[in-house]
Amino acid sequence: MTVTEHRAHRCRCGGCGAVTGADMPGQVAGSPSLYGPNLRALAAYLLVFQHVPVERCAQLIADVTGARVSPGWVSSIVAEAALLVTDSVKLIRALLTLAHVLHVDETTTRIGTTRRWLHVACTSRLTLLGLGERSRDGVNALGILPDFRGVLVHDSLSLYDGYPDARHQLCGSHLVRELTAAAEDHPGQWWPGQIRWALAELNKQAGEARADGLTEIPPERARVYLKSFHHGLRVGLSLHPRVSGRKQSPARNLLERLQRRACDVLRFADFPSWVPFTNNAAERALRPVKTQVKISGCHQSETGAAVWLTIRSYLDSARKHGLPAFDAIHRAFTGNLWMPPVALDA
């Protein structure tokens, strides 16, 4: 730790008696003492990216740097950092709205004793996290989906169907898990394994098409798997006919969804060069929030949670562009804020 002392001298004119005081440097003006950008960036990095609890963060800083910071000061850094990265996050939101492909997902988190919903919208290059209800209004609170016109990758949660201007890709990993469960529930039936095999093979063919620089899977490669997919659906529907009433069996519901939304299930095979098979990107973006709760506990206020998520969105987006997390937050504190390049991204 290096301590710099600034002395602002005051002088009185012997003739007129006017007192003139020297101005303090801009970075310390108005404050009797101030920690520099290196230490503030370190505190924000430890709290948000490394999930270190506030008191342990203060102790770690003291042990490593010799600066005896208070837990209260450490806690205040998050709000300051969130304010500094606001312009970058605004641009992230705008670029996500214009993306060709957008991954969305949701999960629960806790604020104090209250359960809240956490939403994410992301691409391979950008991430935006935010709080909201598990409803259309909650999703809209991110400020992206109402104006989104690309391909929306998600699980089969019904609220995402309320965006007709977007095209959809249902997560293949979720469907594979549901088909595996159906195979376990109906061990004598072959249709779950056949559909699962067809989807897996189509995903493999999509990967090979991308590697070869193709914009589509050659028809002769895809034909057998598409035929197996639709044949498995017909067999499954014949074995699980509809019953009177609104409640159907899980197998019937799965089969009807696969049939009714076949285009949304197979869109990755139609556009292998840019539509993904799974929604893993969104799930990876949500995972650090769960880690934060496990290590540091839940946030005690919605304001505290919101500013933490703002910084995390900024750091995740910067890291996707190859900038280390500490460098990204240090740039915010030194007036050289990282901004995402203005380019449409899948």
Rosetta blueprint (number, residue, H / E / L):
1 M L
2 T L
3 V L
4 T L
5 E L
6 H L
7 R L
8 A L
9 H L
10 R E
11 C E
12 R E
13 C L
14 G L
15 G L
16 C L
17 G L
18 A L
19 V E
20 T E
21 G E
22 A L
23 D L
24 M L
25 P L
26 G L
27 Q L
28 V L
29 A L
30 G L
31 S L
32 P L
33 S L
34 L L
35 Y L
36 G L
37 P H
38 N H
39 L H
40 R H
41 A H
42 L H
43 A H
44 A H
45 Y H
46 L H
47 L H
48 V H
49 F H
50 Q L
51 H L
52 V L
53 P L
54 V H
55 E H
56 R H
57 C H
58 A H
59 Q H
60 L H
61 I H
62 A H
63 D H
64 V H
65 T H
66 G L
67 A L
68 R L
69 V L
70 S L
71 P H
72 G H
73 W H
74 V H
75 S H
76 S H
77 I H
78 V H
79 A H
80 E H
81 A H
82 A H
83 L H
84 L H
85 V L
86 T H
87 D H
88 S H
89 V H
90 K H
91 L H
92 I H
93 R H
94 A H
95 L H
96 L H
97 T H
98 L L
99 A L
100 H L
101 V E
102 L E
103 H E
104 V E
105 D E
106 E E
107 T E
108 T E
109 T E
110 R E
111 I E
112 G L
113 T L
114 T E
115 R E
116 R E
117 W E
118 L E
119 H E
120 V E
121 A E
122 C E
123 T L
124 S L
125 R L
126 L L
127 T E
128 L E
129 L E
130 G E
131 L E
132 G E
133 E L
134 R L
135 S L
136 R H
137 D H
138 G H
139 V H
140 N H
141 A L
142 L L
143 G L
144 I L
145 L H
146 P H
147 D H
148 F L
149 R L
150 G L
151 V E
152 L E
153 V E
154 H E
155 D L
156 S L
157 L L
158 S H
159 L H
160 Y H
161 D H
162 G H
163 Y L
164 P L
165 D L
166 A L
167 R E
168 H E
169 Q E
170 L E
171 C L
172 G H
173 S H
174 H H
175 L H
176 V H
177 R H
178 E H
179 L H
180 T H
181 A H
182 A H
183 A H
184 E H
185 D H
186 H L
187 P L
188 G L
189 Q L
190 W L
191 W H
192 P H
193 G H
194 Q H
195 I H
196 R H
197 W H
198 A H
199 L H
200 A H
201 E H
202 L H
203 N H
204 K H
205 Q H
206 A H
207 G H
208 E H
209 A H
210 R H
211 A H
212 D L
213 G L
214 L L
215 T L
216 E L
217 I L
218 P L
219 P H
220 E H
221 R H
222 A H
223 R H
224 V H
225 Y H
226 L H
227 K H
228 S H
229 F H
230 H H
231 H H
232 G H
233 L H
234 R H
235 V H
236 G H
237 L H
238 S H
239 L H
240 H L
241 P L
242 R L
243 V L
244 S L
245 G L
246 R L
247 K L
248 Q L
249 S L
250 P H
251 A H
252 R H
253 N H
254 L H
255 L H
256 E H
257 R H
258 L H
259 Q H
260 R H
261 R L
262 A H
263 C H
264 D H
265 V H
266 L H
267 R H
268 F H
269 A H
270 D H
271 F L
272 P L
273 S L
274 W L
275 V L
276 P L
277 F L
278 T L
279 N L
280 N H
281 A H
282 A H
283 E H
284 R H
285 A H
286 L H
287 R H
288 P H
289 V H
290 K H
291 T H
292 Q H
293 V H
294 K H
295 I H
296 S H
297 G L
298 C L
299 H E
300 Q L
301 S L
302 E H
303 T H
304 G H
305 A H
306 A H
307 V H
308 W H
309 L H
310 T H
311 I H
312 R H
313 S H
314 Y H
315 L H
316 D H
317 S H
318 A H
319 R H
320 K H
321 H L
322 G L
323 L L
324 P L
325 A H
326 F H
327 D H
328 A H
329 I H
330 H H
331 R H
332 A H
333 F H
334 T L
335 G L
336 N L
337 L L
338 W L
339 M L
340 P L
341 P L
342 V L
343 A L
344 L L
345 D L
346 A L
